[in-house]
């Protein structure tokens, strides 16, 4: 998986998690549907955690290659 698709996959997973949570919080789901949403949410959470761990490992590798590099605050274009 490329970096770009990994980021896109993470963003898509987070969006789906938010949608699942909204539906579950509405209280209008049947028990069966709520359990299915919960199961999907657990899978998505694990995928997100894996993607974040991979990103963290890449950062650590890059910093080891350039030990003089210092972390800097991230300025998101969305903010």
Helices and strands as residue ranges (DSSP letters): H 3-26, H 31-65
